[in-house]
């Protein structure tokens, strides 16, 4: 049986809210945690770097207060995403601030680095590393990560091309630790399906863009509501790494979503094509947004996930 660390005890449903570049903020993280799922945000969303200290103080103080008033149903833990690619010149600073607040869960992306894992472990934190294939999964665990996030085809932002069935199956052949699955998960039924495949958690991002707490434009939120998987474009043009983006934002930048050139994968520029900037102007999104029909609060969306999750379990019980 998979081994689940105690930090995950008490989750209302087995969901981790994925960190959304630019969009996630303390308000969203706090709402996710209070709703009973792991809330997460990228450290790089705090700008200038000094703001990270302020944001972590806000999150830890608000959740501590909430827990004191709700001892029977405390908030879920939160996570901070660290981009460990060598181009991130803030990494050392951000890790120090996270150590100061003993951030419970660190999500590492774009490379696995042993020294980062050592730093997080030094104060008792847990490291989950996101991977797009089994080879990277092995490397992450070999370098000291505690768990994995399998980023399958259809995930928002930088996503892989592997079927979730294949990716989870291959990882579970050798790894028994905590495993989350990302890729088009937007309903409670899909959360249960992720568990049925062998994952411990669903990793959900794009639906939270269409929430009142998200730091996204109204146009971006409405695009999440209006679009479906047919509107998702997979390209490496905008950052040098392949990712999934909303076609309407690409058209708004004066580009043809069906005729995008390839970018040099060795150059992670994060500046986009021409004047259009990745994430800010070119909007990331996963393929699961066809299930999103309104802009709502994070708590309301988690409530919906919970109802659907319980209904799906009941259906399976009846079939069994």
Buried (B, 14 or more C-beta within 10 A) or exposed (E): EEEBBEBBEEBBBBBBBBBBBBBBBBBBBBBBBBBBBBBBBBBBBBEEBEEBBEBBBBBBEBBEEBBEEEEEEBBBBBBBBBBBBEEBEBBEBBBEBBBBBEBBBBBBBBBBBEEBBEBBBEEEBBBBBBBBBBEBBBBBBEBBBBBBBBBBBBBBBBBBEBEBEBBBBBBBEEBEBBBBBBBBBBBBBBBBBBBEBBBBBBBBBBBBBBBBBBBBEEEBBBBBBBBEBEBBBBBBBBBBBBBBBBBBBBEBBEBEBEEBEEBEEEEBBBBBBEEBBBBBBBBBBBBBBBBBEEBBEBBBBBBBBBEBBEEBBEEEEEEE
